[in-house]
Amino acid sequence: MAPNDRDQPGEQALTSSVLIPSLRRTDALEACLSSIAQQHTPPTEVLVIWQGDDTATCETAGAKKGGFPVPLRVLHCEELGIVA
């Protein structure tokens, strides 16, 4: 299905979620979110997972929520380690 065909009657729209686990890499998170925001066919939602006491990641993602082109959820995982 071509991206422009998503609204045709009888066609089911594709959905996608982007999960971004991040730990103390705010510059990389900023670049990632910027890239996602510029996509021709954006995802349905973006979820940023911040871990432990890494409030800088939480603040960086939270600052983008208001002007982000798709729903952006910021979730906390208290334990450090692999989350995705």
Buried (B, 14 or more C-beta within 10 A) or exposed (E): EEEEEEEEEEEEEEEEEBBBBBBEBBEEBBEBBEEBBEEEEBBEBBBBBBBBEBEBBBEBBBEBEEEBEBEBEBBEBEEEEEBE
